[in-house]
Amino acid sequence: MKYALVIFETHASRARIQADRDAYRNAYEKWIGELAAAGKLAGGDALDTEHQGPVTVRKTADGSVAVTEGPVHSGEETLGGWFVLEVADHAEAVELARGFPTPEALEIRPVLESA
């Protein structure tokens, strides 16, 4: 089964990482390497959350398009990236997420696989 680990950052988590970027980068790369070596890492990407903010595009009820600066949902957390894991089940996805070495929050979601 595939599960997405969706990463959410806050100003506080970014500040903690920036304060010791090398240590967090090393721990992050080690965690990713272990997942890949175990055949659990199916993909993923980080988003650039420091240099350009998000833009939201929505279709309104009348079919027109509204474009606004900023994330889809207001609040402190910002989408920072995601990983896709190939695991046996939900419990394994949760267990692997527990080892995520940086201070961001992770949301775990099953990936809808089409037939």
Biotite code that builds the C-alpha atoms (Angstrom):
import biotite.structure as struc

atoms = struc.array([
    struc.Atom([0.000, 0.000, 0.000], chain_id="A", res_id=1, res_name="MET", atom_name="CA", element="C"),
    struc.Atom([1.116, 3.547, -0.641], chain_id="A", res_id=2, res_name="LYS", atom_name="CA", element="C"),
    struc.Atom([0.835, 6.269, 1.973], chain_id="A", res_id=3, res_name="TYR", atom_name="CA", element="C"),
    struc.Atom([1.693, 9.943, 1.673], chain_id="A", res_id=4, res_name="ALA", atom_name="CA", element="C"),
    struc.Atom([3.472, 11.661, 4.514], chain_id="A", res_id=5, res_name="LEU", atom_name="CA", element="C"),
    struc.Atom([2.500, 15.293, 4.021], chain_id="A", res_id=6, res_name="VAL", atom_name="CA", element="C"),
    struc.Atom([4.861, 17.746, 5.732], chain_id="A", res_id=7, res_name="ILE", atom_name="CA", element="C"),
    struc.Atom([3.559, 20.911, 7.380], chain_id="A", res_id=8, res_name="PHE", atom_name="CA", element="C"),
    struc.Atom([5.916, 23.635, 8.554], chain_id="A", res_id=9, res_name="GLU", atom_name="CA", element="C"),
    struc.Atom([5.431, 26.541, 10.934], chain_id="A", res_id=10, res_name="THR", atom_name="CA", element="C"),
    struc.Atom([7.524, 29.651, 11.523], chain_id="A", res_id=11, res_name="HIS", atom_name="CA", element="C"),
    struc.Atom([8.778, 27.987, 14.721], chain_id="A", res_id=12, res_name="ALA", atom_name="CA", element="C"),
    struc.Atom([9.765, 24.721, 13.006], chain_id="A", res_id=13, res_name="SER", atom_name="CA", element="C"),
    struc.Atom([11.550, 26.616, 10.213], chain_id="A", res_id=14, res_name="ARG", atom_name="CA", element="C"),
    struc.Atom([13.421, 28.712, 12.796], chain_id="A", res_id=15, res_name="ALA", atom_name="CA", element="C"),
    struc.Atom([14.546, 25.591, 14.689], chain_id="A", res_id=16, res_name="ARG", atom_name="CA", element="C"),
    struc.Atom([15.812, 24.020, 11.469], chain_id="A", res_id=17, res_name="ILE", atom_name="CA", element="C"),
    struc.Atom([17.579, 27.201, 10.347], chain_id="A", res_id=18, res_name="GLN", atom_name="CA", element="C"),
    struc.Atom([19.310, 27.471, 13.730], chain_id="A", res_id=19, res_name="ALA", atom_name="CA", element="C"),
    struc.Atom([21.085, 24.147, 13.123], chain_id="A", res_id=20, res_name="ASP", atom_name="CA", element="C"),
    struc.Atom([20.570, 23.451, 9.426], chain_id="A", res_id=21, res_name="ARG", atom_name="CA", element="C"),
    struc.Atom([23.513, 21.043, 9.034], chain_id="A", res_id=22, res_name="ASP", atom_name="CA", element="C"),
    struc.Atom([22.438, 18.770, 11.897], chain_id="A", res_id=23, res_name="ALA", atom_name="CA", element="C"),
    struc.Atom([18.842, 18.626, 10.667], chain_id="A", res_id=24, res_name="TYR", atom_name="CA", element="C"),
    struc.Atom([19.966, 18.081, 7.048], chain_id="A", res_id=25, res_name="ARG", atom_name="CA", element="C"),
    struc.Atom([22.188, 15.165, 8.108], chain_id="A", res_id=26, res_name="ASN", atom_name="CA", element="C"),
    struc.Atom([19.411, 13.556, 10.176], chain_id="A", res_id=27, res_name="ALA", atom_name="CA", element="C"),
    struc.Atom([16.901, 14.107, 7.366], chain_id="A", res_id=28, res_name="TYR", atom_name="CA", element="C"),
    struc.Atom([19.175, 12.565, 4.729], chain_id="A", res_id=29, res_name="GLU", atom_name="CA", element="C"),
    struc.Atom([19.925, 9.597, 7.009], chain_id="A", res_id=30, res_name="LYS", atom_name="CA", element="C"),
    struc.Atom([16.177, 8.966, 7.538], chain_id="A", res_id=31, res_name="TRP", atom_name="CA", element="C"),
    struc.Atom([15.486, 9.186, 3.796], chain_id="A", res_id=32, res_name="ILE", atom_name="CA", element="C"),
    struc.Atom([18.446, 6.908, 3.037], chain_id="A", res_id=33, res_name="GLY", atom_name="CA", element="C"),
    struc.Atom([17.198, 4.285, 5.492], chain_id="A", res_id=34, res_name="GLU", atom_name="CA", element="C"),
    struc.Atom([13.716, 4.348, 3.926], chain_id="A", res_id=35, res_name="LEU", atom_name="CA", element="C"),
    struc.Atom([15.183, 4.036, 0.431], chain_id="A", res_id=36, res_name="ALA", atom_name="CA", element="C"),
    struc.Atom([17.527, 1.194, 1.434], chain_id="A", res_id=37, res_name="ALA", atom_name="CA", element="C"),
    struc.Atom([14.568, -0.683, 2.939], chain_id="A", res_id=38, res_name="ALA", atom_name="CA", element="C"),
    struc.Atom([12.557, -0.246, -0.272], chain_id="A", res_id=39, res_name="GLY", atom_name="CA", element="C"),
    struc.Atom([9.946, 1.885, 1.516], chain_id="A", res_id=40, res_name="LYS", atom_name="CA", element="C"),
    struc.Atom([10.493, 5.224, -0.259], chain_id="A", res_id=41, res_name="LEU", atom_name="CA", element="C"),
    struc.Atom([8.367, 5.522, -3.406], chain_id="A", res_id=42, res_name="ALA", atom_name="CA", element="C"),
    struc.Atom([8.902, 9.253, -3.975], chain_id="A", res_id=43, res_name="GLY", atom_name="CA", element="C"),
    struc.Atom([8.565, 12.726, -2.592], chain_id="A", res_id=44, res_name="GLY", atom_name="CA", element="C"),
    struc.Atom([9.477, 16.357, -2.959], chain_id="A", res_id=45, res_name="ASP", atom_name="CA", element="C"),
    struc.Atom([10.150, 19.375, -0.791], chain_id="A", res_id=46, res_name="ALA", atom_name="CA", element="C"),
    struc.Atom([8.531, 22.699, -1.607], chain_id="A", res_id=47, res_name="LEU", atom_name="CA", element="C"),
    struc.Atom([10.358, 26.029, -1.569], chain_id="A", res_id=48, res_name="ASP", atom_name="CA", element="C"),
    struc.Atom([8.663, 27.766, 1.338], chain_id="A", res_id=49, res_name="THR", atom_name="CA", element="C"),
    struc.Atom([11.317, 30.444, 1.868], chain_id="A", res_id=50, res_name="GLU", atom_name="CA", element="C"),
    struc.Atom([11.584, 32.309, -1.452], chain_id="A", res_id=51, res_name="HIS", atom_name="CA", element="C"),
    struc.Atom([8.063, 32.557, -2.859], chain_id="A", res_id=52, res_name="GLN", atom_name="CA", element="C"),
    struc.Atom([4.680, 32.250, -1.226], chain_id="A", res_id=53, res_name="GLY", atom_name="CA", element="C"),
    struc.Atom([1.812, 30.159, -2.555], chain_id="A", res_id=54, res_name="PRO", atom_name="CA", element="C"),
    struc.Atom([-0.972, 31.347, -4.846], chain_id="A", res_id=55, res_name="VAL", atom_name="CA", element="C"),
    struc.Atom([-4.463, 29.840, -4.610], chain_id="A", res_id=56, res_name="THR", atom_name="CA", element="C"),
    struc.Atom([-6.676, 29.382, -7.668], chain_id="A", res_id=57, res_name="VAL", atom_name="CA", element="C"),
    struc.Atom([-10.371, 28.586, -7.055], chain_id="A", res_id=58, res_name="ARG", atom_name="CA", element="C"),
    struc.Atom([-13.378, 28.137, -9.307], chain_id="A", res_id=59, res_name="LYS", atom_name="CA", element="C"),
    struc.Atom([-16.364, 29.979, -7.932], chain_id="A", res_id=60, res_name="THR", atom_name="CA", element="C"),
    struc.Atom([-19.966, 28.780, -8.076], chain_id="A", res_id=61, res_name="ALA", atom_name="CA", element="C"),
    struc.Atom([-20.607, 30.817, -11.239], chain_id="A", res_id=62, res_name="ASP", atom_name="CA", element="C"),
    struc.Atom([-17.599, 29.232, -12.995], chain_id="A", res_id=63, res_name="GLY", atom_name="CA", element="C"),
    struc.Atom([-15.299, 32.240, -12.793], chain_id="A", res_id=64, res_name="SER", atom_name="CA", element="C"),
    struc.Atom([-11.782, 31.850, -11.472], chain_id="A", res_id=65, res_name="VAL", atom_name="CA", element="C"),
    struc.Atom([-10.488, 33.642, -8.383], chain_id="A", res_id=66, res_name="ALA", atom_name="CA", element="C"),
    struc.Atom([-6.723, 33.947, -7.890], chain_id="A", res_id=67, res_name="VAL", atom_name="CA", element="C"),
    struc.Atom([-5.404, 35.056, -4.500], chain_id="A", res_id=68, res_name="THR", atom_name="CA", element="C"),
    struc.Atom([-1.957, 35.342, -2.931], chain_id="A", res_id=69, res_name="GLU", atom_name="CA", element="C"),
    struc.Atom([-1.559, 32.921, -0.058], chain_id="A", res_id=70, res_name="GLY", atom_name="CA", element="C"),
    struc.Atom([-2.279, 29.338, 0.917], chain_id="A", res_id=71, res_name="PRO", atom_name="CA", element="C"),
    struc.Atom([-5.601, 27.567, 0.468], chain_id="A", res_id=72, res_name="VAL", atom_name="CA", element="C"),
    struc.Atom([-6.160, 27.508, 4.232], chain_id="A", res_id=73, res_name="HIS", atom_name="CA", element="C"),
    struc.Atom([-5.193, 30.359, 6.492], chain_id="A", res_id=74, res_name="SER", atom_name="CA", element="C"),
    struc.Atom([-3.272, 29.513, 9.611], chain_id="A", res_id=75, res_name="GLY", atom_name="CA", element="C"),
    struc.Atom([0.213, 29.002, 10.881], chain_id="A", res_id=76, res_name="GLU", atom_name="CA", element="C"),
    struc.Atom([1.007, 25.728, 9.118], chain_id="A", res_id=77, res_name="GLU", atom_name="CA", element="C"),
    struc.Atom([2.310, 25.728, 5.548], chain_id="A", res_id=78, res_name="THR", atom_name="CA", element="C"),
    struc.Atom([2.590, 22.766, 3.198], chain_id="A", res_id=79, res_name="LEU", atom_name="CA", element="C"),
    struc.Atom([6.298, 21.977, 3.021], chain_id="A", res_id=80, res_name="GLY", atom_name="CA", element="C"),
    struc.Atom([6.422, 18.815, 0.928], chain_id="A", res_id=81, res_name="GLY", atom_name="CA", element="C"),
    struc.Atom([5.599, 15.129, 0.962], chain_id="A", res_id=82, res_name="TRP", atom_name="CA", element="C"),
    struc.Atom([6.920, 11.603, 0.780], chain_id="A", res_id=83, res_name="PHE", atom_name="CA", element="C"),
    struc.Atom([5.188, 8.575, -0.657], chain_id="A", res_id=84, res_name="VAL", atom_name="CA", element="C"),
    struc.Atom([5.909, 5.341, 1.177], chain_id="A", res_id=85, res_name="LEU", atom_name="CA", element="C"),
    struc.Atom([5.320, 1.783, 0.013], chain_id="A", res_id=86, res_name="GLU", atom_name="CA", element="C"),
    struc.Atom([4.336, -0.090, 3.183], chain_id="A", res_id=87, res_name="VAL", atom_name="CA", element="C"),
    struc.Atom([2.322, -3.097, 4.326], chain_id="A", res_id=88, res_name="ALA", atom_name="CA", element="C"),
    struc.Atom([-0.359, -1.069, 6.110], chain_id="A", res_id=89, res_name="ASP", atom_name="CA", element="C"),
    struc.Atom([-1.356, 2.102, 7.973], chain_id="A", res_id=90, res_name="HIS", atom_name="CA", element="C"),
    struc.Atom([0.419, 1.007, 11.146], chain_id="A", res_id=91, res_name="ALA", atom_name="CA", element="C"),
    struc.Atom([3.739, 0.711, 9.307], chain_id="A", res_id=92, res_name="GLU", atom_name="CA", element="C"),
    struc.Atom([3.284, 4.178, 7.788], chain_id="A", res_id=93, res_name="ALA", atom_name="CA", element="C"),
    struc.Atom([2.681, 5.616, 11.259], chain_id="A", res_id=94, res_name="VAL", atom_name="CA", element="C"),
    struc.Atom([5.702, 3.810, 12.677], chain_id="A", res_id=95, res_name="GLU", atom_name="CA", element="C"),
    struc.Atom([7.991, 5.105, 9.926], chain_id="A", res_id=96, res_name="LEU", atom_name="CA", element="C"),
    struc.Atom([6.607, 8.636, 10.374], chain_id="A", res_id=97, res_name="ALA", atom_name="CA", element="C"),
    struc.Atom([7.525, 8.498, 14.074], chain_id="A", res_id=98, res_name="ARG", atom_name="CA", element="C"),
    struc.Atom([11.172, 8.475, 13.006], chain_id="A", res_id=99, res_name="GLY", atom_name="CA", element="C"),
    struc.Atom([10.893, 11.718, 11.007], chain_id="A", res_id=100, res_name="PHE", atom_name="CA", element="C"),
    struc.Atom([13.836, 13.702, 12.410], chain_id="A", res_id=101, res_name="PRO", atom_name="CA", element="C"),
    struc.Atom([12.799, 17.319, 11.920], chain_id="A", res_id=102, res_name="THR", atom_name="CA", element="C"),
    struc.Atom([10.272, 19.406, 13.888], chain_id="A", res_id=103, res_name="PRO", atom_name="CA", element="C"),
    struc.Atom([7.578, 19.694, 11.211], chain_id="A", res_id=104, res_name="GLU", atom_name="CA", element="C"),
    struc.Atom([4.197, 17.994, 11.582], chain_id="A", res_id=105, res_name="ALA", atom_name="CA", element="C"),
    struc.Atom([3.327, 15.050, 9.341], chain_id="A", res_id=106, res_name="LEU", atom_name="CA", element="C"),
    struc.Atom([-0.126, 14.122, 8.103], chain_id="A", res_id=107, res_name="GLU", atom_name="CA", element="C"),
    struc.Atom([-0.426, 10.502, 6.961], chain_id="A", res_id=108, res_name="ILE", atom_name="CA", element="C"),
    struc.Atom([-2.847, 9.737, 4.115], chain_id="A", res_id=109, res_name="ARG", atom_name="CA", element="C"),
    struc.Atom([-3.457, 6.633, 2.021], chain_id="A", res_id=110, res_name="PRO", atom_name="CA", element="C"),
    struc.Atom([-2.772, 7.166, -1.680], chain_id="A", res_id=111, res_name="VAL", atom_name="CA", element="C"),
    struc.Atom([-5.729, 6.381, -3.901], chain_id="A", res_id=112, res_name="LEU", atom_name="CA", element="C"),
    struc.Atom([-4.433, 3.911, -6.443], chain_id="A", res_id=113, res_name="GLU", atom_name="CA", element="C"),
    struc.Atom([-6.561, 3.598, -9.562], chain_id="A", res_id=114, res_name="SER", atom_name="CA", element="C"),
    struc.Atom([-7.373, 0.224, -11.070], chain_id="A", res_id=115, res_name="ALA", atom_name="CA", element="C"),
])
